[in-house]
Structure formats: structure tokens, C-alpha cells
């Protein structure tokens, strides 16, 4: 009968975790599920409490720090247009504040000068500073 109480505690903690997204309440809810399993095999309340404390403590001590580190990690790989920022390109058609063309890798992109006062001639190497829609904003290498 005590295992039902543990299931209710786990459900309440699970709902609270969904509201707070701290991971801690979810790990404690797993501890309550472990205690419910111990109660389900007809072991007494001291064993259930011990299982709850051990499972919750292990989760909070080992799993929680790993989960928090994993969530805070930035993506390792930039994709799409964001991957072009910081790359070098060749000017194919003069680049001004109004337009131009560059080759980045094997692709041809429309481009504008990052510094609106600059005119970048054909053949120059430029850095891609920013992507604005389908246009690269570029600055010449010195």
C-alpha cells in the first residue's frame, strides 16, 4: 500500500519539475519511483526510505551536474548561413554598400560592404563579418 503513496509523490514531483525545469525535482521523482518499486516487492518502510535517499542522492550528486553541463553547452557545429561568419571569401564582382558578389568555399553569394564607405575591388580577399538574409556583409583583409 505504501508504494501507491510513493507513486503519488513521484507524480507530484514530476509535475513540479515540468513547471520549474530545474532537473532536481525530476531526479527526486525518480528516487520516489525507486522507493515505490521497493515497496512493490513488500519490503518495509525503512527499506523504502533508504532506497529513496540513495537513489535521490546518487541522482543529485552524479546525474544533475552532468545534465546541467549538457544543457549549458553551446552547439559544437555552426550550420547554414551562420557557418559562413568568420570565413574568408574572394570578391568576384566589386562590392559596395549597395551590392556585389563573392565566392565563399564553392558558393557564390551576394555581398555588401560591412563599412558602407568602402568599395572593395574584384580579386580582393575579404572576411565575412555577418549574414543579413541572403547577403554577406564583408570587410577587406588588410
Secondary structure, DSSP 8 states (H G I E B T S, - for coil): -HHHHHHHHHHHHHHHHHHH--SHHHHHHHHHHHHHHHHHTT--HHHHHHHHHHHHHHIIIIIHHHHHHHHH---SS--GGGGGTT-EEEEEE-B-SS--EEEETTEEEEEEESSTT--B-TT-EEEEEEEETTEEEEEE--
